[in-house]
Amino acid sequence: MELSRNRRIIIHVAGVLAFLAIPIVFSPDFGMGVRMFEVAPLRRDVISYLLLILIFYFQYYYAIPKFFHTRKFFVFGLIALACWVIASYLPELFNHGLRPHDMPPPPNMPNKVHHGPPLIHFFERTFFRFAIVLITALLISIVSRLKEVERARTEAELSYLKAQINPHFLFNTLNSIYSLAIVRSENTPAAVQKLSDMMRYVTTEAHNESVPLSKEIAYVANYVDLQRIRLGNTVKVQFDVDGDSGIKKIAPLVLIPFVENAFKYGVNPEEDSYVQIRITISGNRLTMLVRNRIVRVDYLDEYKSGHGMSNASQRLNSSYGGRHKLDARRENDEFKVDLEIEL
């Protein structure tokens, strides 16, 4: 964030200096050194360009957001017209007041008082410059506004996807604990503690854009432990983590849908069932492999839609774009998920 802010400041300063250099570099008196600023036309042009810079920032930070983007086009047009008049007349007036009054008139010219050029000449001289400045301010403001709208849309989309995923996790884990409580299992307190840790993570971390990778993995581990407690020895569950998460970060709740899906469709105590999960961290790359045998399961229709996997894929696309690879496929009687994320 700070780097981006410093870059914007550098770009603005460089742009202002380059814009101010235009009347100086292209002046026919450029070779005179500092004495060229004694020439009235150059002095007038420098004042005009300084004024146009002030108008640009006035339009960009105030007039365009307050009137153009709120569709108050008439007021915006009046303000733009006033800025044009100021940009046209003020440099002439200011420069005329700076001219030495004791300077003799040029040869063969009548000695008469100079009242400045005609009004139409004021406007013609600065119209093109003013139009370029105003259009540039408009384009930059519109592009920035579109980016803000897109960013807000993406954040709203991610919030919506999280809202869909989180209740499904809660439903599954509560069902697991309910099953333990029914049989009065001694593992019920540990399961409640793990659920508490999971809910604390969801409520305090999941709304962030990124979270510590160690906490995301701990969330997955708690979920797997809850399933182990519920299933006992009826299903083979293997969960391994290789590598050091260190200070790495990851988008929250992007791993758990694939794990949850494996337990949802790969567990049946009456069949030979297994779930294998392996997370590997190497440098800035995270790899997760999930394997489960496809078994017969019975779910109510509202839980057959597969929203969890679809939402997880959308969230990966929104958060990582081309920095991830997801391959979810069925091979014979096994379902496989291969996920790679560049953190």
C-alpha atoms as a printed R data frame, in Angstrom:
    type eleno elety resid chain resno       x       y       z
1   ATOM     1    CA   MET     A     1   0.000   0.000   0.000
2   ATOM     2    CA   GLU     A     2   2.769   2.424   0.958
3   ATOM     3    CA   LEU     A     3   4.783   1.536  -2.138
4   ATOM     4    CA   SER     A     4   1.760   2.184  -4.330
5   ATOM     5    CA   ARG     A     5   1.171   5.546  -2.629
6   ATOM     6    CA   ASN     A     6   4.802   6.603  -3.110
7   ATOM     7    CA   ARG     A     7   4.645   5.541  -6.754
8   ATOM     8    CA   ARG     A     8   1.554   7.693  -7.310
9   ATOM     9    CA   ILE     A     9   3.298  10.691  -5.745
10  ATOM    10    CA   ILE     A    10   6.343  10.207  -7.982
11  ATOM    11    CA   ILE     A    11   4.135   9.940 -11.066
12  ATOM    12    CA   HIS     A    12   2.249  13.131 -10.156
13  ATOM    13    CA   VAL     A    13   5.445  15.099  -9.490
14  ATOM    14    CA   ALA     A    14   7.046  13.866 -12.723
15  ATOM    15    CA   GLY     A    15   3.890  14.725 -14.669
16  ATOM    16    CA   VAL     A    16   3.729  18.252 -13.237
17  ATOM    17    CA   LEU     A    17   7.403  18.924 -13.984
18  ATOM    18    CA   ALA     A    18   7.070  17.547 -17.526
19  ATOM    19    CA   PHE     A    19   3.975  19.687 -18.147
20  ATOM    20    CA   LEU     A    20   5.710  22.840 -16.869
21  ATOM    21    CA   ALA     A    21   8.722  22.093 -19.058
22  ATOM    22    CA   ILE     A    22   6.657  22.282 -22.257
23  ATOM    23    CA   PRO     A    23   6.495  26.100 -22.615
24  ATOM    24    CA   ILE     A    24  10.154  26.426 -21.622
25  ATOM    25    CA   VAL     A    25  11.614  23.757 -23.917
26  ATOM    26    CA   PHE     A    26   9.581  24.858 -26.935
27  ATOM    27    CA   SER     A    27  10.158  28.578 -26.392
28  ATOM    28    CA   PRO     A    28  12.113  30.332 -29.189
29  ATOM    29    CA   ASP     A    29  14.062  32.073 -26.391
30  ATOM    30    CA   PHE     A    30  15.199  28.807 -24.801
31  ATOM    31    CA   GLY     A    31  18.885  29.557 -25.430
32  ATOM    32    CA   MET     A    32  18.820  32.755 -23.346
33  ATOM    33    CA   GLY     A    33  19.109  30.909 -20.027
34  ATOM    34    CA   VAL     A    34  17.372  32.498 -17.042
35  ATOM    35    CA   ARG     A    35  16.944  35.743 -19.021
36  ATOM    36    CA   MET     A    36  14.277  34.097 -21.124
37  ATOM    37    CA   PHE     A    37  11.861  34.526 -18.183
38  ATOM    38    CA   GLU     A    38  12.068  38.278 -18.826
39  ATOM    39    CA   VAL     A    39  10.325  37.679 -22.149
40  ATOM    40    CA   ALA     A    40   6.639  38.483 -21.723
41  ATOM    41    CA   PRO     A    41   5.158  35.648 -23.907
42  ATOM    42    CA   LEU     A    42   7.168  32.951 -22.107
43  ATOM    43    CA   ARG     A    43   6.316  34.393 -18.719
44  ATOM    44    CA   ARG     A    44   2.655  34.402 -19.691
45  ATOM    45    CA   ASP     A    45   2.804  30.782 -20.864
46  ATOM    46    CA   VAL     A    46   4.488  29.588 -17.660
47  ATOM    47    CA   ILE     A    47   1.801  31.302 -15.590
48  ATOM    48    CA   SER     A    48  -0.864  29.737 -17.818
49  ATOM    49    CA   TYR     A    49   0.558  26.218 -17.373
50  ATOM    50    CA   LEU     A    50   0.810  26.661 -13.598
51  ATOM    51    CA   LEU     A    51  -2.808  27.742 -13.548
52  ATOM    52    CA   LEU     A    52  -3.852  24.746 -15.671
53  ATOM    53    CA   ILE     A    53  -2.172  22.405 -13.159
54  ATOM    54    CA   LEU     A    54  -4.195  23.960 -10.342
55  ATOM    55    CA   ILE     A    55  -7.357  23.608 -12.421
56  ATOM    56    CA   PHE     A    56  -6.556  19.957 -13.145
57  ATOM    57    CA   TYR     A    57  -6.347  19.054  -9.452
58  ATOM    58    CA   PHE     A    58  -9.397  21.189  -8.624
59  ATOM    59    CA   GLN     A    59 -11.386  19.343 -11.256
60  ATOM    60    CA   TYR     A    60 -10.020  15.893 -10.362
61  ATOM    61    CA   TYR     A    61 -10.440  16.078  -6.591
62  ATOM    62    CA   TYR     A    62 -13.488  18.334  -6.270
63  ATOM    63    CA   ALA     A    63 -15.558  19.316  -9.317
64  ATOM    64    CA   ILE     A    64 -15.639  15.931 -11.102
65  ATOM    65    CA   PRO     A    65 -16.456  13.759  -8.031
66  ATOM    66    CA   LYS     A    66 -18.952  16.260  -6.595
67  ATOM    67    CA   PHE     A    67 -20.813  17.267  -9.756
68  ATOM    68    CA   PHE     A    68 -19.913  15.106 -12.779
69  ATOM    69    CA   HIS     A    69 -20.171  11.701 -11.060
70  ATOM    70    CA   THR     A    70 -23.381  12.781  -9.314
71  ATOM    71    CA   ARG     A    71 -24.887  13.763 -12.707
72  ATOM    72    CA   LYS     A    72 -25.087  17.473 -11.910
73  ATOM    73    CA   PHE     A    73 -23.868  18.216 -15.413
74  ATOM    74    CA   PHE     A    74 -25.214  21.780 -15.632
75  ATOM    75    CA   VAL     A    75 -23.343  22.875 -12.506
76  ATOM    76    CA   PHE     A    76 -20.261  21.015 -13.675
77  ATOM    77    CA   GLY     A    77 -20.467  22.778 -17.061
78  ATOM    78    CA   LEU     A    78 -20.710  26.201 -15.396
79  ATOM    79    CA   ILE     A    79 -17.679  25.438 -13.232
80  ATOM    80    CA   ALA     A    80 -15.720  24.228 -16.264
81  ATOM    81    CA   LEU     A    81 -16.662  27.398 -18.161
82  ATOM    82    CA   ALA     A    82 -15.539  29.565 -15.241
83  ATOM    83    CA   CYS     A    83 -12.234  27.687 -15.089
84  ATOM    84    CA   TRP     A    84 -11.748  28.243 -18.808
85  ATOM    85    CA   VAL     A    85 -12.343  31.991 -18.473
86  ATOM    86    CA   ILE     A    86  -9.894  32.159 -15.555
87  ATOM    87    CA   ALA     A    87  -7.297  30.107 -17.426
88  ATOM    88    CA   SER     A    88  -7.643  32.400 -20.440
89  ATOM    89    CA   TYR     A    89  -7.744  35.835 -18.854
90  ATOM    90    CA   LEU     A    90  -5.719  35.648 -15.629
91  ATOM    91    CA   PRO     A    91  -2.307  34.910 -17.243
92  ATOM    92    CA   GLU     A    92  -2.762  37.879 -19.611
93  ATOM    93    CA   LEU     A    93  -3.829  40.173 -16.805
94  ATOM    94    CA   PHE     A    94  -1.039  39.051 -14.486
95  ATOM    95    CA   ASN     A    95   1.612  39.213 -17.177
96  ATOM    96    CA   HIS     A    96   0.421  42.668 -18.333
97  ATOM    97    CA   GLY     A    97   0.855  43.985 -14.802
98  ATOM    98    CA   LEU     A    98   4.446  42.729 -14.723
99  ATOM    99    CA   ARG     A    99   5.552  44.536 -17.875
100 ATOM   100    CA   PRO     A   100   7.866  47.531 -17.388
101 ATOM   101    CA   HIS     A   101   5.930  50.745 -18.063
102 ATOM   102    CA   ASP     A   102   9.020  52.684 -19.092
103 ATOM   103    CA   MET     A   103   9.859  50.362 -21.979
104 ATOM   104    CA   PRO     A   104   9.791  52.371 -25.258
105 ATOM   105    CA   PRO     A   105   7.428  51.224 -27.958
106 ATOM   106    CA   PRO     A   106   8.879  49.259 -30.901
107 ATOM   107    CA   PRO     A   107  10.077  51.304 -33.933
108 ATOM   108    CA   ASN     A   108   7.450  52.470 -36.432
109 ATOM   109    CA   MET     A   109   4.701  51.760 -33.884
110 ATOM   110    CA   PRO     A   110   2.497  54.528 -32.494
111 ATOM   111    CA   ASN     A   111   3.060  55.351 -28.854
112 ATOM   112    CA   LYS     A   112  -0.282  54.306 -27.416
113 ATOM   113    CA   VAL     A   113  -1.424  52.672 -24.231
114 ATOM   114    CA   HIS     A   114  -1.619  48.869 -24.475
115 ATOM   115    CA   HIS     A   115  -4.827  47.466 -23.104
116 ATOM   116    CA   GLY     A   116  -4.111  43.823 -23.896
117 ATOM   117    CA   PRO     A   117  -5.302  41.620 -26.760
118 ATOM   118    CA   PRO     A   118  -8.957  41.313 -27.699
119 ATOM   119    CA   LEU     A   119 -11.158  39.071 -25.540
120 ATOM   120    CA   ILE     A   120 -11.560  36.409 -28.222
121 ATOM   121    CA   HIS     A   121  -7.770  36.114 -28.450
122 ATOM   122    CA   PHE     A   122  -7.638  35.276 -24.736
123 ATOM   123    CA   PHE     A   123  -9.958  32.329 -25.207
124 ATOM   124    CA   GLU     A   124  -8.487  31.012 -28.454
125 ATOM   125    CA   ARG     A   125  -5.007  30.848 -26.964
126 ATOM   126    CA   THR     A   126  -5.935  28.538 -24.057
127 ATOM   127    CA   PHE     A   127  -8.945  26.592 -25.332
128 ATOM   128    CA   PHE     A   128  -6.954  23.619 -26.646
129 ATOM   129    CA   ARG     A   129  -4.749  23.425 -23.535
130 ATOM   130    CA   PHE     A   130  -7.726  23.714 -21.203
131 ATOM   131    CA   ALA     A   131  -9.697  21.073 -23.133
132 ATOM   132    CA   ILE     A   132  -6.779  18.608 -22.913
133 ATOM   133    CA   VAL     A   133  -6.427  19.196 -19.158
134 ATOM   134    CA   LEU     A   134 -10.165  18.812 -18.500
135 ATOM   135    CA   ILE     A   135 -10.515  15.680 -20.641
136 ATOM   136    CA   THR     A   136  -7.441  14.122 -19.001
137 ATOM   137    CA   ALA     A   137  -8.861  14.786 -15.518
138 ATOM   138    CA   LEU     A   138 -12.196  13.290 -16.588
139 ATOM   139    CA   LEU     A   139 -10.638  10.148 -18.066
140 ATOM   140    CA   ILE     A   140  -8.401   9.493 -15.061
141 ATOM   141    CA   SER     A   141 -11.298  10.048 -12.659
142 ATOM   142    CA   ILE     A   142 -13.634   7.773 -14.629
143 ATOM   143    CA   VAL     A   143 -11.028   4.982 -14.823
144 ATOM   144    CA   SER     A   144 -10.345   5.284 -11.071
145 ATOM   145    CA   ARG     A   145 -14.058   5.170 -10.340
146 ATOM   146    CA   LEU     A   146 -14.506   2.068 -12.499
147 ATOM   147    CA   LYS     A   147 -11.650   0.359 -10.639
148 ATOM   148    CA   GLU     A   148 -13.260   1.218  -7.292
149 ATOM   149    CA   VAL     A   149 -16.593  -0.172  -8.474
150 ATOM   150    CA   GLU     A   150 -14.901  -3.358  -9.678
151 ATOM   151    CA   ARG     A   151 -13.012  -3.717  -6.403
152 ATOM   152    CA   ALA     A   152 -16.225  -3.219  -4.420
153 ATOM   153    CA   ARG     A   153 -18.009  -5.763  -6.628
154 ATOM   154    CA   THR     A   154 -15.239  -8.305  -6.091
155 ATOM   155    CA   GLU     A   155 -15.294  -7.773  -2.312
156 ATOM   156    CA   ALA     A   156 -19.078  -8.138  -2.269
157 ATOM   157    CA   GLU     A   157 -18.802 -11.322  -4.342
158 ATOM   158    CA   LEU     A   158 -16.224 -12.803  -1.972
159 ATOM   159    CA   SER     A   159 -18.361 -11.888   1.034
160 ATOM   160    CA   TYR     A   160 -21.329 -13.564  -0.599
161 ATOM   161    CA   LEU     A   161 -19.345 -16.720  -1.332
162 ATOM   162    CA   LYS     A   162 -18.014 -16.845   2.229
163 ATOM   163    CA   ALA     A   163 -21.538 -16.423   3.560
164 ATOM   164    CA   GLN     A   164 -22.594 -19.442   1.525
165 ATOM   165    CA   ILE     A   165 -19.651 -21.607   2.600
166 ATOM   166    CA   ASN     A   166 -19.506 -20.896   6.342
167 ATOM   167    CA   PRO     A   167 -23.037 -22.075   7.312
168 ATOM   168    CA   HIS     A   168 -22.392 -25.343   5.480
169 ATOM   169    CA   PHE     A   169 -19.285 -25.946   7.604
170 ATOM   170    CA   LEU     A   170 -21.232 -25.169  10.743
171 ATOM   171    CA   PHE     A   171 -23.983 -27.564   9.723
172 ATOM   172    CA   ASN     A   172 -21.546 -30.442   9.206
173 ATOM   173    CA   THR     A   173 -19.561 -29.900  12.403
174 ATOM   174    CA   LEU     A   174 -22.683 -29.521  14.534
175 ATOM   175    CA   ASN     A   175 -23.993 -32.760  13.069
176 ATOM   176    CA   SER     A   176 -20.714 -34.441  14.047
177 ATOM   177    CA   ILE     A   177 -20.921 -33.226  17.655
178 ATOM   178    CA   TYR     A   178 -24.594 -34.137  17.829
179 ATOM   179    CA   SER     A   179 -23.696 -37.697  16.847
180 ATOM   180    CA   LEU     A   180 -21.084 -37.814  19.624
181 ATOM   181    CA   ALA     A   181 -23.498 -36.466  22.202
182 ATOM   182    CA   ILE     A   182 -26.130 -39.045  21.290
183 ATOM   183    CA   VAL     A   183 -23.777 -41.916  22.167
184 ATOM   184    CA   ARG     A   184 -22.324 -40.008  25.135
185 ATOM   185    CA   SER     A   185 -18.818 -40.221  23.712
186 ATOM   186    CA   GLU     A   186 -15.904 -39.135  25.915
187 ATOM   187    CA   ASN     A   187 -14.597 -37.245  22.901
188 ATOM   188    CA   THR     A   188 -17.483 -34.766  23.038
189 ATOM   189    CA   PRO     A   189 -15.606 -32.087  25.111
190 ATOM   190    CA   ALA     A   190 -12.613 -32.200  22.749
191 ATOM   191    CA   ALA     A   191 -14.951 -31.913  19.780
192 ATOM   192    CA   VAL     A   192 -16.677 -28.899  21.330
193 ATOM   193    CA   GLN     A   193 -13.278 -27.253  21.898
194 ATOM   194    CA   LYS     A   194 -12.264 -27.841  18.293
195 ATOM   195    CA   LEU     A   195 -15.563 -26.458  17.069
196 ATOM   196    CA   SER     A   196 -15.020 -23.411  19.267
197 ATOM   197    CA   ASP     A   197 -11.586 -22.873  17.713
198 ATOM   198    CA   MET     A   198 -13.091 -23.222  14.236
199 ATOM   199    CA   MET     A   199 -15.870 -20.721  14.918
200 ATOM   200    CA   ARG     A   200 -13.398 -18.276  16.460
201 ATOM   201    CA   TYR     A   201 -11.344 -18.466  13.280
202 ATOM   202    CA   VAL     A   202 -14.406 -17.913  11.101
203 ATOM   203    CA   THR     A   203 -15.664 -14.928  13.093
204 ATOM   204    CA   THR     A   204 -12.318 -13.183  13.686
205 ATOM   205    CA   GLU     A   205 -10.219 -14.051  10.641
206 ATOM   206    CA   ALA     A   206 -12.361 -15.130   7.686
207 ATOM   207    CA   HIS     A   207 -13.555 -11.590   6.864
208 ATOM   208    CA   ASN     A   208  -9.961 -10.513   6.141
209 ATOM   209    CA   GLU     A   209  -8.493 -10.509   2.658
210 ATOM   210    CA   SER     A   210  -5.708 -12.823   3.812
211 ATOM   211    CA   VAL     A   211  -4.892 -14.765   6.963
212 ATOM   212    CA   PRO     A   212  -1.806 -16.526   8.345
213 ATOM   213    CA   LEU     A   213  -1.346 -19.836   6.550
214 ATOM   214    CA   SER     A   214  -0.740 -21.555   9.901
215 ATOM   215    CA   LYS     A   215  -4.252 -20.610  11.059
216 ATOM   216    CA   GLU     A   216  -5.847 -21.820   7.835
217 ATOM   217    CA   ILE     A   217  -4.074 -25.173   8.167
218 ATOM   218    CA   ALA     A   218  -5.068 -25.393  11.852
219 ATOM   219    CA   TYR     A   219  -8.678 -24.853  10.801
220 ATOM   220    CA   VAL     A   220  -8.426 -27.747   8.344
221 ATOM   221    CA   ALA     A   221  -6.739 -29.911  10.985
222 ATOM   222    CA   ASN     A   222  -9.539 -29.232  13.486
223 ATOM   223    CA   TYR     A   223 -12.114 -30.210  10.901
224 ATOM   224    CA   VAL     A   224 -10.276 -33.456  10.109
225 ATOM   225    CA   ASP     A   225  -9.963 -34.248  13.832
226 ATOM   226    CA   LEU     A   226 -13.697 -33.768  14.289
227 ATOM   227    CA   GLN     A   227 -14.344 -36.220  11.484
228 ATOM   228    CA   ARG     A   228 -11.900 -38.726  12.999
229 ATOM   229    CA   ILE     A   229 -13.689 -38.479  16.344
230 ATOM   230    CA   ARG     A   230 -17.060 -39.001  14.701
231 ATOM   231    CA   LEU     A   231 -16.036 -41.828  12.359
232 ATOM   232    CA   GLY     A   232 -13.710 -43.725  14.677
233 ATOM   233    CA   ASN     A   233 -12.088 -46.707  12.949
234 ATOM   234    CA   THR     A   234 -14.781 -47.123  10.311
235 ATOM   235    CA   VAL     A   235 -12.976 -44.923   7.762
236 ATOM   236    CA   LYS     A   236  -9.258 -44.596   7.066
237 ATOM   237    CA   VAL     A   237  -8.312 -40.923   7.414
238 ATOM   238    CA   GLN     A   238  -4.813 -39.726   6.588
239 ATOM   239    CA   PHE     A   239  -3.798 -36.082   7.018
240 ATOM   240    CA   ASP     A   240  -0.210 -34.856   6.543
241 ATOM   241    CA   VAL     A   241   1.401 -31.410   6.383
242 ATOM   242    CA   ASP     A   242   4.942 -30.981   5.048
243 ATOM   243    CA   GLY     A   243   6.902 -27.736   5.080
244 ATOM   244    CA   ASP     A   244   6.956 -24.621   7.212
245 ATOM   245    CA   SER     A   245   4.080 -22.135   6.924
246 ATOM   246    CA   GLY     A   246   6.243 -19.438   8.540
247 ATOM   247    CA   ILE     A   247   4.765 -15.970   8.031
248 ATOM   248    CA   LYS     A   248   3.070 -16.866   4.756
249 ATOM   249    CA   LYS     A   249  -0.535 -15.815   4.196
250 ATOM   250    CA   ILE     A   250  -3.451 -17.200   2.231
251 ATOM   251    CA   ALA     A   251  -7.028 -16.219   1.386
252 ATOM   252    CA   PRO     A   252  -9.269 -17.593   4.147
253 ATOM   253    CA   LEU     A   253 -11.411 -20.707   3.730
254 ATOM   254    CA   VAL     A   254 -10.099 -21.720   0.299
255 ATOM   255    CA   LEU     A   255  -8.764 -25.132   1.357
256 ATOM   256    CA   ILE     A   256 -11.550 -26.510   3.520
257 ATOM   257    CA   PRO     A   257 -14.239 -26.964   0.795
258 ATOM   258    CA   PHE     A   258 -12.161 -29.684  -0.896
259 ATOM   259    CA   VAL     A   259 -11.601 -31.464   2.412
260 ATOM   260    CA   GLU     A   260 -15.267 -31.167   3.338
261 ATOM   261    CA   ASN     A   261 -16.258 -32.516  -0.076
262 ATOM   262    CA   ALA     A   262 -14.050 -35.592   0.446
263 ATOM   263    CA   PHE     A   263 -15.753 -36.424   3.731
264 ATOM   264    CA   LYS     A   264 -19.170 -35.673   2.279
265 ATOM   265    CA   TYR     A   265 -18.909 -38.036  -0.698
266 ATOM   266    CA   GLY     A   266 -16.129 -40.401   0.369
267 ATOM   267    CA   VAL     A   267 -17.393 -41.720   3.700
268 ATOM   268    CA   ASN     A   268 -19.658 -44.708   4.205
269 ATOM   269    CA   PRO     A   269 -18.989 -46.992   7.201
270 ATOM   270    CA   GLU     A   270 -20.615 -49.861   5.324
271 ATOM   271    CA   GLU     A   271 -18.066 -49.679   2.482
272 ATOM   272    CA   ASP     A   272 -14.304 -49.621   2.220
273 ATOM   273    CA   SER     A   273 -13.863 -45.850   2.622
274 ATOM   274    CA   TYR     A   274 -10.805 -43.669   2.892
275 ATOM   275    CA   VAL     A   275  -9.847 -39.977   2.788
276 ATOM   276    CA   GLN     A   276  -6.281 -38.877   2.126
277 ATOM   277    CA   ILE     A   277  -5.163 -35.241   2.471
278 ATOM   278    CA   ARG     A   278  -1.648 -33.964   2.024
279 ATOM   279    CA   ILE     A   279  -0.581 -30.301   2.217
280 ATOM   280    CA   THR     A   280   2.941 -29.415   1.088
281 ATOM   281    CA   ILE     A   281   4.562 -25.984   1.483
282 ATOM   282    CA   SER     A   282   7.657 -25.321  -0.612
283 ATOM   283    CA   GLY     A   283   8.890 -21.747  -0.872
284 ATOM   284    CA   ASN     A   284   5.912 -19.604  -1.881
285 ATOM   285    CA   ARG     A   285   4.000 -22.539  -3.336
286 ATOM   286    CA   LEU     A   286   1.337 -24.530  -1.545
287 ATOM   287    CA   THR     A   287   0.171 -27.879  -2.899
288 ATOM   288    CA   MET     A   288  -2.812 -29.788  -1.585
289 ATOM   289    CA   LEU     A   289  -3.745 -33.312  -2.707
290 ATOM   290    CA   VAL     A   290  -7.093 -34.790  -1.677
291 ATOM   291    CA   ARG     A   291  -8.133 -38.338  -2.480
292 ATOM   292    CA   ASN     A   292 -11.281 -40.213  -1.524
293 ATOM   293    CA   ARG     A   293 -13.074 -43.313  -2.662
294 ATOM   294    CA   ILE     A   294 -16.466 -42.554  -4.184
295 ATOM   295    CA   VAL     A   295 -19.067 -44.370  -2.130
296 ATOM   296    CA   ARG     A   296 -22.840 -44.424  -1.942
297 ATOM   297    CA   VAL     A   297 -24.175 -41.539   0.141
298 ATOM   298    CA   ASP     A   298 -27.703 -40.321   0.805
299 ATOM   299    CA   TYR     A   299 -28.311 -36.589   1.190
300 ATOM   300    CA   LEU     A   300 -31.344 -34.410   1.093
301 ATOM   301    CA   ASP     A   301 -31.799 -32.610  -2.219
302 ATOM   302    CA   GLU     A   302 -30.787 -29.237  -0.779
303 ATOM   303    CA   TYR     A   303 -27.334 -30.644  -0.009
304 ATOM   304    CA   LYS     A   304 -26.715 -32.168  -3.431
305 ATOM   305    CA   SER     A   305 -26.200 -28.941  -5.346
306 ATOM   306    CA   GLY     A   306 -22.402 -28.916  -5.051
307 ATOM   307    CA   HIS     A   307 -22.283 -25.210  -4.198
308 ATOM   308    CA   GLY     A   308 -19.266 -25.730  -1.927
309 ATOM   309    CA   MET     A   309 -16.897 -26.844  -4.698
310 ATOM   310    CA   SER     A   310 -18.267 -24.293  -7.165
311 ATOM   311    CA   ASN     A   311 -17.907 -21.448  -4.673
312 ATOM   312    CA   ALA     A   312 -14.397 -22.586  -3.765
313 ATOM   313    CA   SER     A   313 -13.391 -22.485  -7.439
314 ATOM   314    CA   GLN     A   314 -14.868 -18.992  -7.837
315 ATOM   315    CA   ARG     A   315 -13.059 -17.755  -4.740
316 ATOM   316    CA   LEU     A   316  -9.761 -19.132  -6.021
317 ATOM   317    CA   ASN     A   317 -10.280 -17.334  -9.327
318 ATOM   318    CA   SER     A   318 -11.143 -14.077  -7.560
319 ATOM   319    CA   SER     A   319  -8.267 -14.247  -5.071
320 ATOM   320    CA   TYR     A   320  -5.472 -15.777  -7.159
321 ATOM   321    CA   GLY     A   321  -6.446 -15.644 -10.834
322 ATOM   322    CA   GLY     A   322  -3.598 -17.162 -12.842
323 ATOM   323    CA   ARG     A   323  -1.558 -17.865  -9.702
324 ATOM   324    CA   HIS     A   324  -3.319 -21.126  -8.975
325 ATOM   325    CA   LYS     A   325  -4.074 -24.466 -10.624
326 ATOM   326    CA   LEU     A   326  -7.040 -26.628  -9.723
327 ATOM   327    CA   ASP     A   327  -7.661 -30.088 -11.109
328 ATOM   328    CA   ALA     A   328 -10.697 -31.882  -9.661
329 ATOM   329    CA   ARG     A   329 -11.555 -35.113 -11.433
330 ATOM   330    CA   ARG     A   330 -13.018 -38.587 -11.083
331 ATOM   331    CA   GLU     A   331 -10.855 -41.574 -11.969
332 ATOM   332    CA   ASN     A   332 -12.622 -44.920 -11.770
333 ATOM   333    CA   ASP     A   333 -13.989 -45.149  -8.228
334 ATOM   334    CA   GLU     A   334 -11.744 -42.400  -6.811
335 ATOM   335    CA   PHE     A   335 -12.184 -38.622  -6.709
336 ATOM   336    CA   LYS     A   336  -8.962 -36.597  -6.877
337 ATOM   337    CA   VAL     A   337  -8.247 -32.924  -6.199
338 ATOM   338    CA   ASP     A   338  -4.855 -31.376  -7.057
339 ATOM   339    CA   LEU     A   339  -4.520 -27.761  -6.003
340 ATOM   340    CA   GLU     A   340  -1.499 -25.488  -6.352
341 ATOM   341    CA   ILE     A   341  -1.441 -21.903  -5.076
342 ATOM   342    CA   GLU     A   342   1.325 -19.347  -5.432
343 ATOM   343    CA   LEU     A   343   1.136 -17.526  -2.107
